[in-house]
């Protein structure tokens, strides 16, 4: 089986036009897989128009979306009509770790990876984890009930966080344009600074932030996500990913902004010496 990686736009999402052009040059495409939401930047893919592109150029291909990052932020009912297979991971919306969900459109045939007793409609044999299944269902229902209110609340806090960082740190650049990403992710790059140094200073202030995927397997490598977006290397090296959730408060945002500004000021002062 051969795979082709389709490039994304500099704004983050995949382009339906690029996907259409890529598929036009290919034959016998069996599967097209695309994330609903990018796990690093929070960019949202336009699955409605991507679906049109796929069905127009590869009508027999199975369109799969990895919606792991979407459940808390997007109504899955708006995604499902456009795909053939949708997958989720329960721990992302407060469910039990190790539990997953795969929704398959009727008529789509998938070969099982695990054979045996024929559970899960012959797709994954093995004794059912009843407690895990119930916990996943309950967590997803609660997430669905609270989603609109949380997206509104956290979207405002995310914008406040990004605005605070970019207005007070001269080298801070937002990775996504407003309205492109989900409410739970704020991604900025501090041009010319090293994210590892910033993370160390933030950790001393009990502020938990990630450097996206800048460090992979212990080796310093640039984030492949940001590199695909043509973000300059000097910005990639200073990438910061802030995650917001149901426990996040305005006080948390104020503390995160103040701590990040202090860390950036300290590092920039050292760099000038």
C-alpha positions in Angstrom: 0.0 0.0 0.0 1.4 3.4 -1.0 0.4 6.7 0.7 0.5 10.3 -0.5 0.7 13.2 2.0 -1.2 16.2 0.8 0.2 19.6 1.9 -1.8 22.0 4.0 -2.2 25.7 3.6 -0.2 28.3 5.4 -3.3 29.0 7.5 -3.3 25.5 8.8 -6.3 23.6 7.2 -6.1 21.4 4.2 -7.2 22.8 0.9 -10.1 21.1 -0.9 -8.7 22.4 -4.2 -5.2 20.8 -3.5 -6.9 17.6 -2.4 -8.9 17.6 -5.7 -5.8 18.2 -7.8 -3.8 15.5 -5.9 -6.6 12.9 -6.4 -7.0 13.8 -10.1 -3.4 12.6 -10.7 -4.0 9.3 -8.9 -5.8 6.1 -9.7 -7.4 3.4 -7.6 -7.5 5.5 -4.4 -8.9 3.3 -1.6 -8.8 5.6 1.4 -8.6 9.3 2.1 -7.9 10.2 5.8 -7.9 13.7 7.2 -8.1 15.1 10.7 -11.2 17.1 11.6 -9.0 19.2 13.9 -5.3 19.4 14.0 -4.0 18.3 17.4 -1.1 20.8 17.5 -2.5 24.0 16.2 -6.3 23.5 16.6 -6.9 24.2 12.9 -10.3 23.1 11.6 -10.6 21.3 8.3 -13.5 22.0 6.0 -14.8 18.5 5.7 -17.9 19.4 3.8 -15.9 20.8 0.8 -13.1 18.2 1.2 -15.8 15.5 1.0 -17.0 17.0 -2.3 -13.5 17.1 -3.6 -12.9 13.4 -2.7 -16.2 12.1 -4.1 -15.7 14.1 -7.2 -12.2 12.6 -8.0 -12.2 9.3 -6.1 -15.9 8.3 -5.7 -15.1 4.8 -4.5 -12.6 5.9 -1.8 -13.5 5.6 1.9 -13.3 9.0 3.5 -12.1 8.7 7.1 -11.7 11.5 9.6 -9.7 11.4 12.8 -12.1 13.4 15.0 -10.2 12.8 18.2 -9.6 16.6 18.8 -13.1 17.6 17.6 -15.5 16.1 20.1 -15.2 18.8 22.7 -15.4 21.7 20.2 -17.4 20.8 17.2 -20.8 19.2 16.9 -20.1 15.8 15.4 -23.5 15.8 13.7 -22.1 18.4 11.4 -19.1 16.2 10.5 -20.7 12.8 10.1 -22.8 13.5 7.0 -19.6 14.2 5.0 -17.5 11.1 5.9 -17.6 7.3 5.7 -15.7 6.5 8.9 -15.3 8.7 12.0 -13.0 7.8 14.9 -12.8 9.2 18.4 -10.7 8.6 21.6 -12.6 8.7 24.8 -10.0 10.3 27.0 -10.1 13.5 24.9 -13.7 14.2 26.2 -13.4 13.0 29.7 -14.0 9.3 29.1 -12.0 6.3 30.2 -8.4 6.0 28.8 -7.9 3.2 26.3 -11.5 3.5 24.9 -12.2 4.4 21.3 -15.2 4.9 19.0 -15.4 4.1 15.3 -18.5 5.0 13.4 -18.8 3.3 10.1 -21.4 4.2 7.4 -23.6 1.4 6.3 -22.3 -0.3 3.2 -18.6 0.4 4.0 -16.6 -2.8 4.4 -13.5 -2.8 6.6 -11.3 -5.8 7.1 -10.8 -6.6 10.8 -7.4 -6.4 12.4 -8.3 -8.7 15.3 -10.1 -12.0 14.6 -11.9 -14.2 17.0 -15.4 -14.3 18.5 -16.9 -11.8 16.1 -17.7 -9.0 18.5 -18.2 -5.4 17.3 -19.9 -6.7 14.2 -16.8 -8.8 13.3 -14.6 -5.7 13.2 -12.8 -6.2 16.5 -13.2 -9.5 18.3 -12.7 -9.7 22.1 -14.8 -9.5 25.2 -16.6 -6.2 25.5 -15.4 -3.7 28.1 -18.9 -2.8 29.3 -17.7 -0.3 32.0 -15.5 1.4 29.4 -18.3 1.5 26.8 -20.8 3.0 29.3 -18.3 5.5 30.6 -17.5 6.6 27.0 -21.1 7.0 26.2 -21.9 9.1 29.3 -18.8 11.3 28.8 -19.7 12.0 25.2 -23.3 12.8 26.2 -22.2 15.2 28.9 -19.7 16.8 26.4 -22.5 17.3 23.9 -24.8 18.9 26.4 -22.2 21.4 27.6 -20.4 22.0 24.3 -22.0 25.2 23.2 -21.6 27.0 26.5 -18.0 25.8 26.9 -17.0 26.8 23.4 -18.4 30.3 24.0 -16.7 30.7 27.3 -13.4 29.2 26.4 -13.3 30.9 23.0 -13.4 34.2 24.7 -10.6 33.1 27.1 -8.5 31.8 24.3 -8.8 35.1 22.4 -7.9 37.0 25.7 -4.8 34.7 26.1 -3.6 35.2 22.5 -4.2 39.0 22.7 -2.4 39.3 26.0 0.6 37.5 24.7 0.9 39.2 21.3 0.3 42.7 22.8 2.9 42.4 25.5 5.6 40.3 23.9 7.1 42.0 20.8 8.2 38.7 19.2 4.9 36.8 19.8 3.1 35.8 16.6 -0.3 33.9 16.6 0.0 30.7 14.5 -3.7 30.8 13.3 -5.8 33.6 12.2 -8.9 34.4 14.3 -11.8 32.0 13.7 -9.6 29.2 12.2 -9.0 27.1 15.3 -11.0 25.5 18.0 -11.7 27.2 21.4 -9.5 24.8 23.4 -6.2 25.5 21.7 -4.1 28.7 21.7 -0.9 28.4 19.6 1.7 31.2 19.4 5.3 31.4 18.4 7.9 33.5 20.1 10.2 34.4 17.2 13.8 34.1 18.0 13.3 32.4 21.4 13.7 28.8 22.4 10.5 27.1 23.6 12.4 24.7 25.9 13.8 27.6 27.9 10.4 29.2 28.1 8.8 26.0 29.3 11.4 25.6 32.0 10.6 29.1 33.3 6.9 28.5 33.1 7.2 25.3 35.0 8.7 27.1 37.9 5.6 29.2 38.0 3.3 26.1 37.8 2.1 27.0 34.3 1.8 23.9 32.2 2.4 24.5 28.4 3.7 22.3 25.7 6.2 23.1 22.9 3.9 21.4 20.4 5.9 18.7 18.7 9.2 20.6 18.5 11.0 17.8 20.4 10.4 14.3 19.0 11.9 11.1 20.5 14.4 13.1 22.5 15.9 14.7 19.3 15.4 18.4 18.6 13.4 18.4 15.4 11.2 21.2 14.1 7.4 20.6 14.3 6.4 18.9 11.1 3.0 20.5 11.4 4.4 24.0 11.5 7.0 23.2 8.9 4.1 22.1 6.6 2.5 25.5 7.1 5.8 27.2 6.0 6.3 28.7 9.4 9.9 30.1 9.6 12.3 28.0 11.6 13.0 30.8 14.0 9.3 30.9 15.0 9.0 27.1 15.1 11.8 26.9 17.7 9.7 29.2 19.9 6.4 27.5 19.5 4.0 27.3 22.4 0.7 25.4 22.7 -1.7 26.4 25.4 -4.6 24.0 26.1 -7.9 25.2 27.6 -10.6 23.0 29.2 -13.6 22.9 31.5 -11.4 23.8 34.5 -9.8 26.8 32.9 -10.7 30.2 34.5 -9.9 33.8 33.7 -7.4 33.8 36.6 -5.6 31.0 34.9 -5.4 33.1 31.7 -4.1 36.1 33.6 -1.4 34.0 35.3 -0.4 32.3 32.1 0.0 35.6 30.3 1.9 37.2 33.1 4.3 34.2 33.5 4.9 33.9 29.8 5.6 37.7 29.4 8.1 37.5 32.4 9.8 34.5 30.9 10.1 36.1 27.4 11.4 39.3 28.9 14.0 37.4 30.9 15.2 35.5 27.8 15.3 38.5 25.6 17.3 40.4 28.2 19.8 37.6 28.3 20.0 37.5 24.5 20.9 41.3 24.4 23.9 40.9 26.7 
